Amino acid sequence: MRILRIEQLLHFYEDMLRIRFFEEKIRDELYPNKQMRGGTHLYIGQEAVAVGALHAIEPADYVISTHRGHGHALAKGCDPMRMYAELFGRRDGYSKGKGGSMHIADKNINFLGENPVVAANIPMAAGAGLACKLLGNGRIVIDFFGEGAANNGAFHEALNMAGLWKLPVVFICENNLYAISVPVEQATAIEEIHRRADSYGMPGKRENGMDVVVVYHTVAEAVRLAREESEPSLLVFDCYRFEGHHMADQQPYRSKQEPLQMRREHDPIHLLERQILEDCLLEPDQVVDHRERIRAEIDEAAEEARKSPAPAPEEALEDIYA
């Protein structure tokens, strides 16, 4: 495994912090104080997957996400201010305040968007991959989904098509152990989801999704196969969401100690911090400086978003199909 430069590790670190602080503000301030409306699904604990994966692609490549998509959006380069504006229902939001947490997209950076329908984004990714292949544009598609989506028919149909037509798509399953509230072992006959790749003639791999460097190297190889050989892959990253499925989830399906234990032992940000400090890449006060700078950036984005005007009533009839 190639050793990464300090600049790249710090970029990983800052992007992971950006996601964490963005969502902690939602959890601790915006949602409880009713400054935002609608459902939201937090990505806290899974930051290493989004950051490691999306550092392994080119800016022109496509990304498609899920209902738990804030981390993917930020790692691809979406503007935190515009994301907050969308959560606030303001005109400067990515969907002009009409879409909310689960409908953030940005065509300017080829972020094809979040999709709140479980598994619906998987065949969309196959379609985007087919377009890339027909156009011969050299681009690839990254598709994120959870382990619960792997039991949906759309998953099997899309992977069969991708394997049959050799589409340049990297399918990334984030196995956070719970499909809403059902443990993976109670819902999936073969828990080693990556083995399903064999059925569709593509490589399959399972790795630690809490280690951003492992994610980066694993995805980089799959991206190389997709770009150079039009070979799709199925990657499964074992990870863990520290929060409930959504903000109102009381989490009766797991003990109160479980998330605390996982956070102490496997928090992806703390793991990277430890590596940076143990390798003497930064001093402790420098680490604190990075954290404070990113937190200030997120605070400023939220304040700017609050200044965005609300949509006018007549705008409700704009941007509709019929």
DRENMIMI-392881 format. One record per residue (C-alpha): residue number from 1; residue in one letter; x, y negated, z. Coordinates in steps of 0.25 Angstrom, whole numbers, padded with zeros to 4 digits, always signed. Each point is the difference from the previous one (the first is absolute). Example, Ala and Ser with C-alpha at 12.3 -4.5 7.8 and 13.67 -1.06 7.14 Angstrom:
BEGIN
 fipa romi     X     Y     Z
    1    A +0049 +0018 +0031
    2    S +0006 -0014 -0002
end
This chain:
BEGIN
 fipa romi     X     Y     Z
    1    M +0000 +0000 +0000
    2    R +0006 -0013 -0004
    3    I +0003 -0010 +0011
    4    L -0007 -0013 -0001
    5    R +0005 -0014 +0001
    6    I -0003 -0008 +0012
    7    E -0007 -0010 -0009
    8    Q -0010 +0011 -0004
    9    L -0002 +0005 +0014
   10    L -0003 -0014 +0005
   11    H -0010 -0002 -0012
   12    F -0007 +0013 +0005
   13    Y +0000 -0005 +0014
   14    E -0006 -0013 -0004
   15    D -0011 +0006 -0009
   16    M -0004 +0010 +0011
   17    L -0001 -0012 +0010
   18    R -0008 -0008 -0009
   19    I -0010 +0011 -0001
   20    R +0000 +0003 +0015
   21    F -0002 -0015 +0004
   22    F -0010 -0002 -0011
   23    E -0009 +0011 +0006
   24    E +0003 -0003 +0014
   25    K -0006 -0013 -0002
   26    I -0012 +0006 -0005
   27    R -0001 +0010 +0011
   28    D +0003 -0010 +0011
   29    E -0006 -0013 -0005
   30    L -0008 -0001 -0012
   31    Y -0010 +0012 +0001
   32    P -0003 -0001 +0015
   33    N -0002 -0015 -0001
   34    K -0009 +0002 -0012
   35    Q +0008 -0008 -0009
   36    M -0001 +0010 -0011
   37    R -0012 +0009 -0004
   38    G -0002 +0014 -0006
   39    G +0008 +0013 +0003
   40    T +0015 +0001 +0000
   41    H +0009 +0012 +0001
   42    L +0014 -0003 +0006
   43    Y +0013 +0006 -0005
   44    I +0008 -0002 +0013
   45    G +0009 +0012 +0001
   46    Q +0001 +0003 -0015
   47    E +0009 -0011 -0004
   48    A +0012 +0008 -0004
   49    V -0008 +0007 -0012
   50    A -0005 -0013 -0007
   51    V +0014 -0007 +0002
   52    G +0009 +0012 -0004
   53    A -0009 +0004 -0012
   54    L -0002 -0014 -0006
   55    H +0015 -0004 +0002
   56    A +0003 +0012 -0010
   57    I -0008 -0006 -0011
   58    E +0001 -0011 -0010
   59    P -0008 -0013 +0001
   60    A -0007 +0004 -0013
   61    D -0005 +0013 +0005
   62    Y -0014 +0002 +0004
   63    V -0006 +0003 +0014
   64    I -0014 +0005 +0005
   65    S -0004 +0001 +0014
   66    T -0011 +0004 +0010
   67    H -0009 -0006 +0010
   68    R +0012 +0000 +0009
   69    G +0008 -0009 -0009
   70    H +0005 -0013 +0006
   71    G +0014 +0007 +0002
   72    H +0001 +0004 -0015
   73    A -0005 -0014 -0004
   74    L +0011 -0007 +0008
   75    A +0011 +0009 -0004
   76    K -0004 -0002 -0015
   77    G +0001 -0015 +0002
   78    C -0014 -0005 +0003
   79    D +0000 -0014 +0007
   80    P -0004 +0002 +0015
   81    M -0007 -0014 -0001
   82    R -0009 +0004 -0011
   83    M -0003 +0014 +0007
   84    Y -0004 -0007 +0013
   85    A -0008 -0010 -0008
   86    E -0008 +0012 -0006
   87    L -0002 +0006 +0014
   88    F -0006 -0014 +0004
   89    G -0009 +0000 -0012
   90    R +0007 -0012 -0006
   91    R +0001 -0005 -0014
   92    D +0015 +0002 -0001
   93    G -0001 +0014 +0003
   94    Y +0004 +0011 -0010
   95    S -0015 +0002 -0003
   96    K -0004 -0014 +0003
   97    G -0005 +0005 +0013
   98    K -0010 +0010 -0005
   99    G +0008 +0013 +0001
  100    G +0005 +0000 +0014
  101    S +0011 +0009 +0006
  102    M -0002 +0012 -0009
  103    H -0001 -0007 -0014
  104    I +0014 -0007 -0001
  105    A +0006 +0000 -0013
  106    D +0010 -0008 -0008
  107    K +0002 +0002 -0015
  108    N +0012 -0010 -0001
  109    I +0008 +0010 +0008
  110    N -0006 +0013 -0006
  111    F -0007 +0003 +0014
  112    L -0012 +0007 -0006
  113    G -0007 -0001 +0013
  114    E -0006 +0007 +0012
  115    N -0011 +0010 -0001
  116    P -0009 +0002 +0011
  117    V -0006 +0013 -0006
  118    V +0008 +0012 +0005
  119    A +0008 +0007 -0011
  120    A -0007 -0009 -0011
  121    N +0014 -0007 -0003
  122    I +0007 +0013 -0003
  123    P -0007 +0002 -0014
  124    M +0002 -0015 -0002
  125    A +0015 +0002 +0002
  126    A +0000 +0011 -0010
  127    G -0007 -0010 -0010
  128    A +0010 -0011 +0002
  129    G +0011 +0011 -0002
  130    L -0006 +0004 -0013
  131    A -0001 -0015 -0004
  132    C +0015 -0001 +0003
  133    K +0003 +0012 -0008
  134    L -0008 -0004 -0012
  135    L +0006 -0014 +0000
  136    G +0014 +0005 +0002
  137    N +0003 -0011 +0009
  138    G +0009 +0007 +0009
  139    R -0008 -0003 +0013
  140    I -0005 +0010 +0010
  141    V -0011 +0001 +0010
  142    I +0000 +0002 +0015
  143    D -0013 +0005 +0006
  144    F -0002 +0000 +0015
  145    F -0011 +0009 +0007
  146    G -0002 +0007 +0014
  147    E +0000 +0015 +0002
  148    G -0015 +0000 +0001
  149    A -0001 -0004 -0014
  150    A +0008 +0012 -0004
  151    N -0012 +0008 +0002
  152    N -0009 -0008 -0009
  153    G -0002 +0005 -0014
  154    A +0005 -0013 -0006
  155    F +0014 +0004 +0005
  156    H +0000 +0013 -0007
  157    E -0006 -0005 -0013
  158    A +0010 -0012 -0001
  159    L +0013 +0009 +0004
  160    N -0004 +0010 -0010
  161    M -0001 -0010 -0011
  162    A +0013 -0007 +0004
  163    G +0007 +0014 +0000
  164    L -0006 +0004 -0013
  165    W +0003 -0013 -0008
  166    K +0013 -0003 +0008
  167    L -0004 -0014 +0005
  168    P +0010 -0009 +0007
  169    V -0007 -0001 +0013
  170    V +0005 +0003 +0014
  171    F -0011 +0004 +0009
  172    I +0003 -0003 +0015
  173    C -0008 +0007 +0011
  174    E +0001 -0007 +0013
  175    N -0003 +0011 +0010
  176    N -0004 -0008 +0013
  177    L -0006 +0013 +0006
  178    Y -0014 -0005 +0000
  179    A -0010 -0001 -0011
  180    I -0009 -0011 +0008
  181    S -0001 +0009 +0012
  182    V +0003 +0015 -0005
  183    P +0013 +0005 +0002
  184    V +0007 +0005 -0012
  185    E +0001 +0015 +0005
  186    Q -0016 +0000 +0001
  187    A -0002 -0005 -0014
  188    T +0011 +0005 -0009
  189    A +0002 +0015 -0002
  190    I +0014 -0001 -0004
  191    E +0006 -0012 +0008
  192    E +0013 -0001 -0009
  193    I -0007 -0009 -0010
  194    H +0012 -0001 -0008
  195    R -0001 +0014 -0004
  196    R -0012 -0003 -0009
  197    A +0009 -0007 -0010
  198    D +0004 +0014 -0004
  199    S -0014 +0002 -0006
  200    Y +0002 -0012 -0009
  201    G +0014 +0002 -0005
  202    M +0006 -0011 +0007
  203    P +0011 -0002 +0012
  204    G -0006 +0000 +0014
  205    K +0008 -0005 +0012
  206    R -0003 -0002 +0015
  207    E +0008 -0010 +0008
  208    N +0001 -0008 +0013
  209    G -0009 -0013 -0003
  210    M +0005 -0007 +0013
  211    D +0014 -0002 -0006
  212    V +0000 -0011 -0010
  213    V +0014 +0005 -0006
  214    V -0005 +0014 -0002
  215    V -0013 -0005 -0007
  216    Y +0008 -0009 -0009
  217    H +0010 +0010 -0005
  218    T -0011 +0010 -0002
  219    V -0009 -0009 -0008
  220    A +0012 -0005 -0008
  221    E +0002 +0014 -0005
  222    A -0014 +0002 -0004
  223    V +0000 -0014 -0007
  224    R +0012 +0004 -0008
  225    L -0008 +0013 -0005
  226    A -0012 -0008 -0003
  227    R +0008 -0011 -0008
  228    E +0010 +0008 -0007
  229    E -0008 +0013 -0002
  230    S -0014 -0004 +0002
  231    E -0001 +0011 +0011
  232    P -0011 -0003 +0011
  233    S +0003 +0004 +0014
  234    L -0008 +0003 +0013
  235    L +0007 -0006 +0012
  236    V -0005 +0002 +0014
  237    F +0005 -0008 +0011
  238    D -0003 +0004 +0015
  239    C -0004 -0013 +0007
  240    Y -0009 -0005 +0011
  241    R -0010 -0011 +0002
  242    F +0001 -0006 +0014
  243    E -0014 -0006 -0001
  244    G -0013 +0005 -0003
  245    H -0006 +0003 -0013
  246    H -0006 -0014 +0000
  247    M -0001 -0011 +0010
  248    A -0013 +0006 +0007
  249    D +0006 +0014 +0001
  250    Q +0000 +0004 +0015
  251    Q +0009 +0012 -0004
  252    P -0007 +0011 +0009
  253    Y +0007 +0011 -0009
  254    R +0014 -0003 +0006
  255    S +0005 -0002 +0014
  256    K +0004 -0014 +0004
  257    Q +0014 +0005 +0003
  258    E +0002 +0005 -0014
  259    P +0002 -0013 -0008
  260    L +0008 -0006 +0011
  261    Q +0010 +0012 +0000
  262    M +0000 +0000 -0015
  263    R +0003 -0015 +0000
  264    R +0012 +0002 +0010
  265    E +0006 +0011 -0008
  266    H -0003 -0003 -0014
  267    D -0003 -0015 -0002
  268    P +0006 -0002 -0014
  269    I +0004 -0014 +0003
  270    H +0007 +0004 +0013
  271    L +0007 +0011 -0007
  272    L +0006 -0009 -0010
  273    E +0003 -0011 +0010
  274    R +0008 +0011 +0008
  275    Q +0008 +0004 -0012
  276    I +0003 -0014 -0003
  277    L +0005 -0003 +0014
  278    E +0007 +0013 +0002
  279    D +0008 -0002 -0013
  280    C +0004 -0014 +0005
  281    L -0007 -0006 -0013
  282    L -0006 -0011 +0009
  283    E +0001 -0005 +0014
  284    P -0012 +0001 +0009
  285    D -0003 -0015 -0001
  286    Q +0001 +0000 -0015
  287    V -0011 +0011 +0000
  288    V -0008 -0009 +0009
  289    D +0002 -0011 -0010
  290    H -0005 +0008 -0012
  291    R -0013 +0004 +0008
  292    E -0003 -0015 +0004
  293    R +0002 -0005 -0014
  294    I -0009 +0010 -0006
  295    R -0011 -0002 +0011
  296    A +0001 -0015 -0002
  297    E -0002 +0003 -0015
  298    I -0013 +0008 +0003
  299    D -0005 -0010 +0010
  300    E +0002 -0011 -0011
  301    A -0007 +0008 -0011
  302    A -0012 +0002 +0009
  303    E -0001 -0015 +0004
  304    E +0001 -0004 -0015
  305    A -0011 +0010 -0003
  306    R -0009 -0006 +0010
  307    K +0001 -0013 -0008
  308    S -0005 +0006 -0013
  309    P -0015 -0004 -0003
  310    A -0011 +0009 +0000
  311    P -0006 +0004 -0013
  312    A -0012 -0009 -0005
  313    P -0013 +0007 +0000
  314    E -0001 +0000 -0015
  315    E +0013 +0007 -0001
  316    A -0007 +0013 +0004
  317    L -0005 +0001 -0015
  318    E +0015 -0001 -0005
  319    D +0009 +0012 -0004
  320    I -0012 +0010 -0001
  321    Y -0002 +0010 -0011
  322    A -0015 -0002 -0002
end
